Every structure is written in C-alpha cells, then in structure tokens.
C-alpha cells in the first residue's frame, strides 16, 4: 500500500487552505444570515459556529442522524482543536455538515430538508443558462473525437465557478493549449471509443457546469461512446453548489423551458434516458462525508468497479481521488490514485494547492513563469486519464 504524504492542514500560514476556513467559510454564514429570516435559535446556532471557527474549539454533532456515527468517528481526533489546526478536507466538509445541523435541516419543522444554499443555486441556474445556450452546439456533423474533446473541454471549464468559497472566475471562451496543465483527452477518447461501456459520472456543481455535464452525457450516449451512464450526486447539501438529484432535475426543467430548440431537444433526450434506464441517478451518503475514495465502502467500491470508466468532475472529487495530501507534483497518477476500482477520467480546474502527474520540466516552467496563484485561481485545467489494468 502506498504511504501517504502528510495531509494539507488549515494551520499552514498563508495557504489557501487556511484562507478558506479563516475568511471564506465564515462569509458563507454571513450570507445565510442575510438571506433568510431564520428564527433566533437558528441565528444563534450559526453565529456560534462562526465564533467557534474563528476563535473556538471544534465540537461534535449534537443531534441524532443516520450519518452521525461516521462524523463522530472522524471528528474524534480533533475535538478540542482549533479549526485552524486540522486537515483541510475535514475542516471544509465538517463545516458544511455543521451548517446543516445549525439550520435544522434534519429536524421536523419548517426548515426540514430546506437546502440553505438554494438561493445561490437558483441564481446560478438562472444566470448560467444564457451562457450555456451561446456555447452549446450539438454538432452532429463533427467527427466523434472532436465532438468528445469539445464536450470534455466545455464540461471542464464549466467547473470554474465555485460557490463553496463564494468566488467565481472569468469565463474562458477559448482553450489555448497553455491553459491545460495536463490534457489526456486523446487517450481518454481512444479508450472510450473502444468500449461503448457503462460509465459512472461523479457530478460537482450546479449552474453552467451541470448544463455542460448533461450535454457531455448526452453526447456520450448519442455517439454510442457509452451504453449507460450512472450519475453520482450528493444526497444532501454539500460545498454550497454541489449537485443533488433535485438540482439535476431542476436543470433539465430549465433546459426544457428555455425556448431554445437545441436545449429543449437535449432536455428531452436526458428525460428519455432517465425513463429508459440508460441514465440512472444515485446519491450514496458516503459522497457527502470527509472521507477520500480510498475509504470507499466495499459495496460502493464493488458497484463502481462494474463500470468501464468513471468521470470525476471538479476539485473536491480530485482531492478525494488522490487524497488531500502534500503530494510531490511529479508523483504519478497511478501512485496517487491507482487504487480506484476502475479506469477514470478526472476533469478539474485548479482551485486547490494540490497537483500530481507533472513532468519535472513542466513543474519548473510553471514555478518560474506562471502567476503566483496558478494552483488556486481556476485559470488552468487538468484532464487526467488513468486506465486500470485488470
């Protein structure tokens, strides 16, 4: 078994990891308090969480829920620690779980199952559709490889926006080669074109990204590059804009009511795929925990292994794939993630101080010539393909 490097910690002075907990996550609490007319009990719970993050000590969950045993086990080593002295991935994920507890998401009453981030998701869907309509073209005349590559690029760049830190990035309408740190799209197409198999698609954000994800899935099925696609989404609100099944359904509805013929046809094909079973939706509770995919339960691991390829979208899925650790950037993807139960294609814009798979000269060039924050500013993309050999 590969020995893992030390975890990325929130205690690292000047790091983006520290900034997300010190500044950006408390800002999410401020946004919720400004948006909703919460009763005093919920307001107090949110303010107490904000205070705890800034100057207090980590506390465990209080209410009994089905996922509490997992969180109790994972938080145990950090009880009494500062939020600024724990692994970054745990800090971020536990923050969102604590928000759900604070807003009484699991409790009977008026706030039961009310997504606290729905207002941000609705705004994203509303504003993203015009951009998607401009960019989306169902090019039936183009060859399979170029159509695949274009859909792959659009799906990746749709990942630029990130509401989990209440930041967004400028749209990249063209895709110059230097913007890709890694581009295995040709290798991925070569693999996928010879399999016409079962695909697992791990979603990330709503908004522009989910529209392009649906377009990508549609293309894979239309071009007979996939026989079926299982969509893996979160079962509860996570990282603000992560997609839940309701968000996917809402996105399809938005496409269907867009008055743009191509979008209406796309929505109809997705709807038909869902009805026929060619497209399936799953939301395993494991996906909304702090645990990396190395800790995937055996049943889920077996389920994923039945797919010929998994497509994993976004930064958090990448962090969970390789592990949120201080990998040497020249570490091979096989060493960092070869344990994964099937072949995979990771589509990610860089929004975290974590990268693997670079060549030494490539790393030196980036360190010498790229902007200082190239690993976190969302301006560069990674298309990483790994073929698992049985």
ChimeraX attribute file (.defattr): number of C-alpha atoms within 10 A of each C-alpha:
attribute: neighborCount
match mode: 1-to-1
recipient: residues
	/A:1	5
	/A:2	9
	/A:3	7
	/A:4	14
	/A:5	12
	/A:6	11
	/A:7	15
	/A:8	22
	/A:9	22
	/A:10	26
	/A:11	18
	/A:12	15
	/A:13	11
	/A:14	9
	/A:15	14
	/A:16	19
	/A:17	22
	/A:18	22
	/A:19	17
	/A:20	19
	/A:21	23
	/A:22	18
	/A:23	13
	/A:24	17
	/A:25	22
	/A:26	20
	/A:27	16
	/A:28	20
	/A:29	17
	/A:30	14
	/A:31	14
	/A:32	19
	/A:33	15
	/A:34	10
	/A:35	13
	/A:36	11
	/A:37	10
	/A:38	15
	/A:39	9
	/A:40	9
	/A:41	11
	/A:42	18
	/A:43	18
	/A:44	14
	/A:45	17
	/A:46	24
	/A:47	16
	/A:48	14
	/A:49	21
	/A:50	22
	/A:51	13
	/A:52	15
	/A:53	21
	/A:54	16
	/A:55	12
	/A:56	16
	/A:57	17
	/A:58	21
	/A:59	17
	/A:60	17
	/A:61	17
	/A:62	11
	/A:63	11
	/A:64	10
	/A:65	11
	/A:66	9
	/A:67	13
	/A:68	15
	/A:69	11
	/A:70	13
	/A:71	17
	/A:72	14
	/A:73	10
	/A:74	17
	/A:75	19
	/A:76	12
	/A:77	10
	/A:78	18
	/A:79	14
	/A:80	13
	/A:81	13
	/A:82	18
	/A:83	28
	/A:84	24
	/A:85	15
	/A:86	21
	/A:87	19
	/A:88	25
	/A:89	24
	/A:90	21
	/A:91	25
	/A:92	20
	/A:93	17
	/A:94	22
	/A:95	21
	/A:96	20
	/A:97	22
	/A:98	18
	/A:99	22
	/A:100	22
	/A:101	19
	/A:102	21
	/A:103	24
	/A:104	21
	/A:105	20
	/A:106	18
	/A:107	15
	/A:108	9
	/A:109	9
	/A:110	9
	/A:111	15
	/A:112	13
	/A:113	16
	/A:114	15
	/A:115	17
	/A:116	19
	/A:117	20
	/A:118	14
	/A:119	12
	/A:120	19
	/A:121	20
	/A:122	17
	/A:123	11
	/A:124	19
	/A:125	21
	/A:126	15
	/A:127	12
	/A:128	18
	/A:129	19
	/A:130	13
	/A:131	12
	/A:132	21
	/A:133	16
	/A:134	8
	/A:135	12
	/A:136	16
	/A:137	14
	/A:138	16
	/A:139	12
	/A:140	11
	/A:141	7
	/A:142	10
	/A:143	10
	/A:144	18
	/A:145	16
	/A:146	14
	/A:147	20
	/A:148	23
	/A:149	17
	/A:150	17
	/A:151	23
	/A:152	21
	/A:153	22
	/A:154	25
	/A:155	25
	/A:156	23
	/A:157	26
	/A:158	27
	/A:159	29
	/A:160	28
	/A:161	24
	/A:162	22
	/A:163	19
	/A:164	20
	/A:165	19
	/A:166	16
	/A:167	11
	/A:168	14
	/A:169	12
	/A:170	10
	/A:171	13
	/A:172	14
	/A:173	9
	/A:174	10
	/A:175	14
	/A:176	8
	/A:177	11
	/A:178	9
	/A:179	16
	/A:180	17
	/A:181	19
	/A:182	21
	/A:183	17
	/A:184	17
	/A:185	22
	/A:186	15
	/A:187	15
	/A:188	23
	/A:189	18
	/A:190	11
	/A:191	18
	/A:192	20
	/A:193	18
	/A:194	10
	/A:195	14
	/A:196	17
	/A:197	17
	/A:198	20
	/A:199	26
	/A:200	26
	/A:201	23
	/A:202	22
	/A:203	23
	/A:204	26
	/A:205	30
	/A:206	30
	/A:207	27
	/A:208	26
	/A:209	27
	/A:210	25
	/A:211	28
	/A:212	24
	/A:213	26
	/A:214	22
	/A:215	25
	/A:216	21
	/A:217	22
	/A:218	22
	/A:219	21
	/A:220	23
	/A:221	20
	/A:222	13
	/A:223	17
	/A:224	16
	/A:225	22
	/A:226	23
	/A:227	16
	/A:228	21
	/A:229	26
	/A:230	21
	/A:231	21
	/A:232	23
	/A:233	25
	/A:234	22
	/A:235	18
	/A:236	21
	/A:237	22
	/A:238	26
	/A:239	21
	/A:240	21
	/A:241	24
	/A:242	26
	/A:243	28
	/A:244	24
	/A:245	17
	/A:246	11
	/A:247	22
	/A:248	22
	/A:249	15
	/A:250	15
	/A:251	23
	/A:252	23
	/A:253	15
	/A:254	18
	/A:255	24
	/A:256	19
	/A:257	12
	/A:258	16
	/A:259	10
	/A:260	12
	/A:261	12
	/A:262	16
	/A:263	24
	/A:264	18
	/A:265	14
	/A:266	21
	/A:267	25
	/A:268	16
	/A:269	18
	/A:270	21
	/A:271	17
	/A:272	13
	/A:273	17
	/A:274	15
	/A:275	11
	/A:276	10
	/A:277	13
	/A:278	16
	/A:279	21
	/A:280	16
	/A:281	17
	/A:282	15
	/A:283	17
	/A:284	13
	/A:285	13
	/A:286	18
	/A:287	20
	/A:288	21
	/A:289	19
	/A:290	21
	/A:291	20
	/A:292	19
	/A:293	22
	/A:294	16
	/A:295	11
	/A:296	16
	/A:297	11
	/A:298	9
	/A:299	9
	/A:300	13
	/A:301	16
	/A:302	13
	/A:303	12
	/A:304	21
	/A:305	16
	/A:306	14
	/A:307	20
	/A:308	21
	/A:309	28
	/A:310	26
	/A:311	20
	/A:312	22
	/A:313	25
	/A:314	28
	/A:315	24
	/A:316	20
	/A:317	21
	/A:318	24
	/A:319	18
	/A:320	19
	/A:321	22
	/A:322	24
	/A:323	23
	/A:324	26
	/A:325	21
	/A:326	16
	/A:327	21
	/A:328	14
	/A:329	15
	/A:330	15
	/A:331	15
	/A:332	15
	/A:333	18
	/A:334	15
	/A:335	15
	/A:336	20
	/A:337	20
	/A:338	20
	/A:339	16
	/A:340	20
	/A:341	23
	/A:342	21
	/A:343	23
	/A:344	25
	/A:345	21
	/A:346	22
	/A:347	28
	/A:348	27
	/A:349	28
	/A:350	25
	/A:351	23
	/A:352	20
	/A:353	18
	/A:354	20
	/A:355	22
	/A:356	20
	/A:357	20
	/A:358	17
	/A:359	14
	/A:360	11
	/A:361	10
	/A:362	13
	/A:363	16
	/A:364	12
	/A:365	11
	/A:366	14
	/A:367	12
	/A:368	10
	/A:369	10
	/A:370	12
	/A:371	10
	/A:372	11
	/A:373	14
	/A:374	17
	/A:375	20
	/A:376	16
	/A:377	18
	/A:378	24
	/A:379	19
	/A:380	23
	/A:381	26
	/A:382	25
	/A:383	21
	/A:384	23
	/A:385	24
	/A:386	21
	/A:387	16
	/A:388	15
	/A:389	7
	/A:390	6
